[in-house]
Each structure stands twice: as C-alpha cells, then as structure tokens.
Amino acid sequence: METSMHYPFIYFFYDTNQVLVYRIQALEYITIADVMREGEWQGYELEPSESFTAFHHEQSTPQQGWSFFMGQEELYQLVKNY
C-alpha cells in the first residue's frame, strides 16, 4: 500500500482511485484497535487525471457515507506506517 505523509495526516492509496486520510492524534505507540476505534478517517476519490503523489485532501471534498474493508495484513501496514 502506497503512503504519503502530510503531517498531521497520513494518506493511504487504497484501491485504484481511493485515498484514505488518517489524522494523527498522538505521537505515541498505537495498536490496530486504536486506529479503528479512535481514528479520524476520511475517504476521497482521485480524479482520473490526478496522481496520488500530487493529492492533497484540502483541495478535495470527502466522500459521504463511505466504508472500506481491509484484511489483517493491510491494517498492520497502516499501524506500522503510523
């Protein structure tokens, strides 16, 4: 999973055109449960011509009513990157 840091946010390139944005709330060790239970998440859809490396969520509108599914390995990767 490709990631990008724009402190205090971490961007995760998820699927072909989805970006998950996680707001960092603390600079201490966290677990997968912390990320899922207490995390501030927003989902965005990349425009067809937009690249992940150039994406900044402040210039986009978050998706409403969205959800996502991740396996244990992907969740581990999220926590490891945080």
C-alpha positions as CSV (number, residue, x, y, z in Angstrom):
1,M,0.0,0.0,0.0
2,E,1.5,3.3,-1.1
3,T,1.6,6.0,1.6
4,S,2.3,9.7,1.8
5,M,2.8,12.0,4.8
6,H,1.4,15.5,5.1
7,Y,1.6,16.0,8.8
8,P,-0.6,15.7,10.7
9,F,-2.2,13.5,8.1
10,I,-1.1,10.2,6.5
11,Y,-2.5,9.3,3.1
12,F,-3.0,5.7,2.1
13,F,-3.6,4.9,-1.6
14,Y,-6.3,2.2,-1.4
15,D,-7.7,0.5,-4.4
16,T,-7.4,2.1,-7.9
17,N,-8.7,5.6,-7.1
18,Q,-9.4,5.7,-3.4
19,V,-7.3,7.7,-0.8
20,L,-7.8,7.1,2.9
21,V,-6.7,10.0,5.1
22,Y,-5.9,9.5,8.7
23,R,-5.3,12.3,11.1
24,I,-2.5,11.7,13.6
25,Q,-3.7,12.5,17.1
26,A,-0.7,11.4,19.2
27,L,2.9,10.7,18.8
28,E,2.9,7.5,20.9
29,Y,2.7,3.8,20.2
30,I,-0.8,2.7,18.9
31,T,-2.4,-0.6,18.1
32,I,-4.7,-1.6,15.3
33,A,-7.6,-1.3,17.8
34,D,-6.7,2.3,18.4
35,V,-6.6,3.1,14.7
36,M,-10.0,1.6,14.1
37,R,-11.8,2.7,17.3
38,E,-10.4,6.2,17.8
39,G,-9.0,7.3,14.5
40,E,-10.2,10.2,12.4
41,W,-10.6,8.8,8.9
42,Q,-11.9,10.4,5.7
43,G,-12.1,8.9,2.2
44,Y,-11.5,10.6,-1.1
45,E,-11.8,9.6,-4.7
46,L,-9.0,10.6,-7.0
47,E,-10.0,12.2,-10.3
48,P,-8.9,10.2,-13.4
49,S,-6.1,12.6,-14.2
50,E,-5.0,13.1,-10.6
51,S,-2.0,11.3,-9.3
52,F,-1.7,10.0,-5.7
53,T,1.7,11.7,-5.2
54,A,0.1,15.1,-6.0
55,F,-3.0,14.6,-4.0
56,H,-3.9,17.0,-1.1
57,H,-7.1,16.4,0.7
58,E,-7.7,20.1,1.4
59,Q,-8.4,20.6,-2.3
60,S,-11.0,17.9,-2.4
61,T,-14.4,17.0,-1.0
62,P,-14.5,13.9,1.2
63,Q,-16.9,11.1,0.3
64,Q,-20.0,10.9,2.3
65,G,-21.4,7.6,3.6
66,W,-18.3,5.6,2.6
67,S,-16.8,2.5,4.1
68,F,-13.8,0.3,3.4
69,F,-12.7,-3.2,4.1
70,M,-9.1,-4.3,4.9
71,G,-7.5,-7.5,5.7
72,Q,-5.3,-8.0,8.8
73,E,-2.1,-7.5,6.8
74,E,-3.3,-4.2,5.4
75,L,-4.3,-3.0,8.9
76,Y,-0.9,-4.0,10.2
77,Q,0.7,-1.9,7.4
78,L,-1.4,1.1,8.4
79,V,-0.3,0.9,12.0
80,K,3.3,0.3,11.0
81,N,3.3,3.4,8.9
82,Y,1.8,5.5,11.7
